[in-house]
Amino acid sequence: GVVYTGLISDPRAWRGDTPDLLYLQWGQNREPNLSHYELFRSRSPDCPASDKTFVTEVPPGPYVVVPFTDQGLKPHTKYYYRVRAVDRDGRKGPPSEVCVGITREQ
């Protein structure tokens, strides 16, 4: 009954076309009973997975990589992210490794 967030591979963040967004992606979790992902964002490098850092639920996509656009961010600012998998029974896996992105300057 373990949710293997370790199956989420290589979370990455990079600059969007405008200063208020970052593009994120991570490798799809291949568990058959995956429900969705929880995305966390922090200004602090350890990026704890908590109510305070929770951004949104992200549905699994049809592809090997899950894309997400994080909008409404501050320009020229460093953000740290983690993602974790949640299965259909509501069990949550451990948070992924941290990835970091820096938004564009104005």
Backbone as JSON Lines, residues from 0, in Angstrom:
{"i":0,"aa":"G","n":[0.79,-1.22,0.0],"ca":[0.0,0.0,0.0],"c":[0.82,1.27,0.0]}
{"i":1,"aa":"V","n":[2.03,1.19,-0.5],"ca":[2.88,2.39,-0.52],"c":[2.71,3.13,-1.84]}
{"i":2,"aa":"V","n":[2.7,4.45,-1.78],"ca":[2.68,5.26,-3.0],"c":[4.12,5.61,-3.32]}
{"i":3,"aa":"Y","n":[4.6,5.17,-4.46],"ca":[6.01,5.37,-4.78],"c":[6.25,6.67,-5.51]}
{"i":4,"aa":"T","n":[6.4,7.75,-4.75],"ca":[6.72,9.02,-5.4],"c":[8.1,8.94,-6.04]}
{"i":5,"aa":"G","n":[8.91,7.99,-5.6],"ca":[10.21,7.8,-6.22],"c":[10.1,7.52,-7.72]}
{"i":6,"aa":"L","n":[8.91,7.09,-8.16],"ca":[8.69,6.88,-9.59],"c":[8.55,8.2,-10.34]}
{"i":7,"aa":"I","n":[8.4,9.3,-9.59],"ca":[8.41,10.62,-10.23],"c":[9.85,10.97,-10.5]}
{"i":8,"aa":"S","n":[10.21,11.14,-11.76],"ca":[11.62,11.33,-12.07],"c":[11.9,12.74,-12.55]}
{"i":9,"aa":"D","n":[13.07,13.21,-12.19],"ca":[13.66,14.4,-12.79],"c":[12.74,15.62,-12.8]}
{"i":10,"aa":"P","n":[12.24,16.08,-11.64],"ca":[11.46,17.31,-11.68],"c":[12.33,18.49,-12.11]}
{"i":11,"aa":"R","n":[11.81,19.33,-12.98],"ca":[12.58,20.45,-13.52],"c":[11.7,21.69,-13.6]}
{"i":12,"aa":"A","n":[12.35,22.84,-13.48],"ca":[11.64,24.11,-13.66],"c":[12.49,25.01,-14.54]}
{"i":13,"aa":"W","n":[11.86,25.74,-15.43],"ca":[12.62,26.72,-16.21],"c":[11.76,27.93,-16.54]}
{"i":14,"aa":"R","n":[12.45,29.01,-16.95],"ca":[11.8,30.3,-17.17],"c":[10.74,30.24,-18.23]}
{"i":15,"aa":"G","n":[9.66,30.93,-17.94],"ca":[8.63,31.1,-18.96],"c":[8.96,32.28,-19.86]}
{"i":16,"aa":"D","n":[8.05,32.58,-20.76],"ca":[8.25,33.67,-21.73],"c":[8.07,35.03,-21.08]}
{"i":17,"aa":"T","n":[7.39,35.07,-19.94],"ca":[7.15,36.33,-19.25],"c":[7.66,36.19,-17.8]}
{"i":18,"aa":"P","n":[7.88,37.34,-17.11],"ca":[8.51,37.29,-15.78],"c":[7.64,36.69,-14.69]}
{"i":19,"aa":"D","n":[6.37,36.42,-14.98],"ca":[5.47,35.97,-13.92],"c":[5.22,34.46,-13.96]}
{"i":20,"aa":"L","n":[5.97,33.71,-14.76],"ca":[5.69,32.28,-14.79],"c":[6.93,31.43,-14.95]}
{"i":21,"aa":"L","n":[6.78,30.19,-14.47],"ca":[7.79,29.15,-14.66],"c":[7.11,27.92,-15.25]}
{"i":22,"aa":"Y","n":[7.82,27.23,-16.12],"ca":[7.35,25.95,-16.64],"c":[7.97,24.84,-15.8]}
{"i":23,"aa":"L","n":[7.14,23.89,-15.42],"ca":[7.62,22.74,-14.65],"c":[7.32,21.47,-15.43]}
{"i":24,"aa":"Q","n":[8.1,20.44,-15.15],"ca":[7.75,19.12,-15.66],"c":[8.38,18.07,-14.76]}
{"i":25,"aa":"W","n":[7.77,16.9,-14.75],"ca":[8.34,15.77,-14.04],"c":[7.92,14.5,-14.75]}
{"i":26,"aa":"G","n":[8.69,13.45,-14.53],"ca":[8.39,12.16,-15.14],"c":[7.16,11.55,-14.5]}
{"i":27,"aa":"Q","n":[6.29,11.03,-15.34],"ca":[5.01,10.47,-14.89],"c":[5.23,9.3,-13.93]}
{"i":28,"aa":"N","n":[4.45,9.28,-12.87],"ca":[4.42,8.14,-11.95],"c":[3.59,7.04,-12.62]}
{"i":29,"aa":"R","n":[4.15,5.83,-12.73],"ca":[3.52,4.77,-13.5],"c":[2.61,3.85,-12.68]}
{"i":30,"aa":"E","n":[2.32,4.22,-11.45],"ca":[1.45,3.35,-10.66],"c":[0.05,3.28,-11.26]}
{"i":31,"aa":"P","n":[-0.54,2.08,-11.28],"ca":[-1.86,1.95,-11.9],"c":[-2.96,2.68,-11.13]}
{"i":32,"aa":"N","n":[-2.79,2.88,-9.82],"ca":[-3.87,3.53,-9.06],"c":[-3.54,4.98,-8.71]}
{"i":33,"aa":"L","n":[-2.69,5.6,-9.5],"ca":[-2.38,7.02,-9.31],"c":[-3.64,7.86,-9.5]}
{"i":34,"aa":"S","n":[-3.88,8.78,-8.58],"ca":[-5.01,9.7,-8.72],"c":[-4.55,11.04,-9.27]}
{"i":35,"aa":"H","n":[-3.61,11.68,-8.58],"ca":[-3.13,13.0,-9.01],"c":[-1.82,13.32,-8.29]}
{"i":36,"aa":"Y","n":[-1.27,14.46,-8.61],"ca":[-0.07,14.94,-7.95],"c":[-0.41,16.16,-7.11]}
{"i":37,"aa":"E","n":[0.35,16.37,-6.05],"ca":[0.28,17.62,-5.3],"c":[1.58,18.37,-5.55]}
{"i":38,"aa":"L","n":[1.44,19.65,-5.89],"ca":[2.6,20.49,-6.18],"c":[2.8,21.48,-5.03]}
{"i":39,"aa":"F","n":[4.06,21.62,-4.62],"ca":[4.43,22.52,-3.53],"c":[5.48,23.52,-4.02]}
{"i":40,"aa":"R","n":[5.34,24.77,-3.57],"ca":[6.28,25.82,-3.96],"c":[6.71,26.57,-2.71]}
{"i":41,"aa":"S","n":[8.0,26.89,-2.66],"ca":[8.53,27.6,-1.5],"c":[9.65,28.53,-1.95]}
{"i":42,"aa":"R","n":[9.92,29.55,-1.15],"ca":[11.1,30.4,-1.36],"c":[12.29,29.82,-0.61]}
{"i":43,"aa":"S","n":[12.03,28.78,0.18],"ca":[13.09,28.2,0.99],"c":[13.57,26.89,0.35]}
{"i":44,"aa":"P","n":[14.9,26.68,0.31],"ca":[15.47,25.54,-0.44],"c":[14.99,24.16,0.01]}
{"i":45,"aa":"D","n":[14.58,24.01,1.28],"ca":[14.13,22.68,1.7],"c":[12.71,22.39,1.21]}
{"i":46,"aa":"C","n":[11.96,23.42,0.88],"ca":[10.61,23.3,0.32],"c":[9.79,22.21,1.0]}
{"i":47,"aa":"P","n":[9.41,22.42,2.26],"ca":[8.61,21.4,2.94],"c":[7.25,21.23,2.26]}
{"i":48,"aa":"A","n":[6.77,20.0,2.23],"ca":[5.44,19.74,1.68],"c":[4.42,19.97,2.78]}
{"i":49,"aa":"S","n":[3.74,21.11,2.74],"ca":[2.81,21.47,3.81],"c":[1.63,22.25,3.22]}
{"i":50,"aa":"D","n":[0.64,22.52,4.05],"ca":[-0.49,23.33,3.61],"c":[-0.04,24.71,3.14]}
{"i":51,"aa":"K","n":[1.0,25.23,3.79],"ca":[1.47,26.57,3.48],"c":[2.14,26.65,2.1]}
{"i":52,"aa":"T","n":[2.79,25.57,1.7],"ca":[3.52,25.58,0.42],"c":[2.71,24.94,-0.72]}
{"i":53,"aa":"F","n":[1.55,24.37,-0.41],"ca":[0.73,23.69,-1.42],"c":[0.26,24.68,-2.49]}
{"i":54,"aa":"V","n":[0.44,24.32,-3.74],"ca":[0.01,25.18,-4.85],"c":[-1.3,24.66,-5.44]}
{"i":55,"aa":"T","n":[-1.29,23.42,-5.89],"ca":[-2.46,22.88,-6.58],"c":[-2.34,21.38,-6.75]}
{"i":56,"aa":"E","n":[-3.45,20.75,-7.11],"ca":[-3.43,19.36,-7.55],"c":[-3.26,19.35,-9.06]}
{"i":57,"aa":"V","n":[-2.41,18.45,-9.54],"ca":[-2.16,18.35,-10.98],"c":[-2.57,16.96,-11.43]}
{"i":58,"aa":"P","n":[-3.47,16.87,-12.43],"ca":[-3.88,15.55,-12.91],"c":[-2.76,14.9,-13.72]}
{"i":59,"aa":"P","n":[-2.68,13.57,-13.69],"ca":[-1.69,12.91,-14.54],"c":[-2.08,13.08,-16.0]}
{"i":60,"aa":"G","n":[-1.09,13.25,-16.84],"ca":[-1.36,13.42,-18.26],"c":[-1.18,12.12,-19.01]}
{"i":61,"aa":"P","n":[-1.41,12.14,-20.31],"ca":[-1.28,10.94,-21.12],"c":[0.16,10.64,-21.53]}
{"i":62,"aa":"Y","n":[1.08,11.54,-21.22],"ca":[2.44,11.4,-21.73],"c":[3.4,10.96,-20.64]}
{"i":63,"aa":"V","n":[4.64,10.74,-21.04],"ca":[5.67,10.29,-20.11],"c":[6.03,11.41,-19.13]}
{"i":64,"aa":"V","n":[5.85,12.66,-19.58],"ca":[6.2,13.82,-18.77],"c":[4.93,14.6,-18.43]}
{"i":65,"aa":"V","n":[4.84,15.06,-17.19],"ca":[3.7,15.88,-16.75],"c":[4.12,17.35,-16.82]}
{"i":66,"aa":"P","n":[3.44,18.16,-17.64],"ca":[3.78,19.59,-17.7],"c":[2.88,20.41,-16.8]}
{"i":67,"aa":"F","n":[3.4,21.49,-16.27],"ca":[2.59,22.42,-15.49],"c":[3.17,23.82,-15.63]}
{"i":68,"aa":"T","n":[2.31,24.82,-15.78],"ca":[2.76,26.21,-15.83],"c":[2.34,26.9,-14.54]}
{"i":69,"aa":"D","n":[3.32,27.39,-13.79],"ca":[3.03,28.09,-12.53],"c":[3.04,29.59,-12.81]}
{"i":70,"aa":"Q","n":[1.91,30.24,-12.61],"ca":[1.74,31.64,-12.98],"c":[1.53,32.54,-11.78]}
{"i":71,"aa":"G","n":[1.62,33.85,-11.99],"ca":[1.41,34.81,-10.93],"c":[2.6,34.97,-10.0]}
{"i":72,"aa":"L","n":[3.79,34.66,-10.52],"ca":[5.01,34.72,-9.72],"c":[5.66,36.1,-9.78]}
{"i":73,"aa":"K","n":[6.61,36.34,-8.88],"ca":[7.34,37.61,-8.88],"c":[8.49,37.53,-9.87]}
{"i":74,"aa":"P","n":[8.82,38.64,-10.55],"ca":[9.95,38.64,-11.48],"c":[11.27,38.42,-10.75]}
{"i":75,"aa":"H","n":[12.22,37.81,-11.47],"ca":[13.6,37.65,-11.01],"c":[13.66,37.11,-9.58]}
{"i":76,"aa":"T","n":[12.92,36.03,-9.36],"ca":[12.8,35.43,-8.03],"c":[13.04,33.93,-8.14]}
{"i":77,"aa":"K","n":[13.7,33.38,-7.13],"ca":[14.01,31.95,-7.11],"c":[12.9,31.21,-6.36]}
{"i":78,"aa":"Y","n":[12.36,30.17,-6.99],"ca":[11.33,29.34,-6.38],"c":[11.78,27.89,-6.36]}
{"i":79,"aa":"Y","n":[11.42,27.22,-5.28],"ca":[11.74,25.8,-5.12],"c":[10.45,25.0,-5.15]}
{"i":80,"aa":"Y","n":[10.52,23.82,-5.75],"ca":[9.32,22.99,-5.92],"c":[9.57,21.55,-5.5]}
{"i":81,"aa":"R","n":[8.5,20.92,-5.02],"ca":[8.46,19.47,-4.87],"c":[7.09,19.01,-5.36]}
{"i":82,"aa":"V","n":[7.03,17.74,-5.72],"ca":[5.76,17.15,-6.15],"c":[5.63,15.8,-5.46]}
{"i":83,"aa":"R","n":[4.4,15.4,-5.16],"ca":[4.21,14.05,-4.64],"c":[2.96,13.44,-5.25]}
{"i":84,"aa":"A","n":[2.95,12.12,-5.3],"ca":[1.84,11.39,-5.88],"c":[0.81,11.05,-4.8]}
{"i":85,"aa":"V","n":[-0.45,11.05,-5.2],"ca":[-1.55,10.63,-4.32],"c":[-2.32,9.54,-5.06]}
{"i":86,"aa":"D","n":[-2.59,8.43,-4.37],"ca":[-3.32,7.36,-5.06],"c":[-4.82,7.48,-4.84]}
{"i":87,"aa":"R","n":[-5.58,6.58,-5.45],"ca":[-7.04,6.7,-5.42],"c":[-7.63,6.48,-4.04]}
{"i":88,"aa":"D","n":[-6.84,5.9,-3.14],"ca":[-7.29,5.74,-1.76],"c":[-6.91,6.93,-0.89]}
{"i":89,"aa":"G","n":[-6.29,7.94,-1.5],"ca":[-5.91,9.14,-0.74],"c":[-4.56,9.03,-0.05]}
{"i":90,"aa":"R","n":[-3.85,7.93,-0.29],"ca":[-2.52,7.79,0.31],"c":[-1.53,8.67,-0.44]}
{"i":91,"aa":"K","n":[-0.67,9.35,0.32],"ca":[0.28,10.3,-0.28],"c":[1.69,9.74,-0.2]}
{"i":92,"aa":"G","n":[2.39,9.83,-1.3],"ca":[3.77,9.38,-1.31],"c":[4.69,10.43,-0.7]}
{"i":93,"aa":"P","n":[5.95,10.06,-0.49],"ca":[6.92,11.04,0.0],"c":[7.19,12.09,-1.08]}
{"i":94,"aa":"P","n":[7.54,13.32,-0.69],"ca":[7.81,14.35,-1.69],"c":[9.02,14.01,-2.56]}
{"i":95,"aa":"S","n":[8.96,14.47,-3.8],"ca":[10.07,14.26,-4.73],"c":[11.29,15.08,-4.3]}
{"i":96,"aa":"E","n":[12.37,14.93,-5.03],"ca":[13.49,15.83,-4.86],"c":[13.06,17.24,-5.21]}
{"i":97,"aa":"V","n":[13.82,18.21,-4.69],"ca":[13.52,19.62,-4.95],"c":[14.05,20.02,-6.32]}
{"i":98,"aa":"C","n":[13.29,20.8,-7.05],"ca":[13.84,21.47,-8.23],"c":[13.66,22.96,-8.06]}
{"i":99,"aa":"V","n":[14.46,23.73,-8.78],"ca":[14.47,25.18,-8.57],"c":[14.34,25.9,-9.91]}
{"i":100,"aa":"G","n":[13.64,27.0,-9.9],"ca":[13.52,27.85,-11.1],"c":[13.65,29.31,-10.7]}
{"i":101,"aa":"I","n":[14.14,30.14,-11.61],"ca":[14.23,31.57,-11.39],"c":[13.47,32.28,-12.49]}
{"i":102,"aa":"T","n":[12.53,33.12,-12.1],"ca":[11.73,33.83,-13.11],"c":[12.57,34.9,-13.81]}
{"i":103,"aa":"R","n":[12.1,35.31,-14.98],"ca":[12.77,36.34,-15.76],"c":[12.72,37.7,-15.07]}
{"i":104,"aa":"E","n":[13.65,38.56,-15.45],"ca":[13.58,39.96,-15.0],"c":[12.49,40.66,-15.79]}
{"i":105,"aa":"Q","n":[12.0,41.76,-15.23],"ca":[10.96,42.55,-15.9],"c":[11.47,43.05,-17.24]}
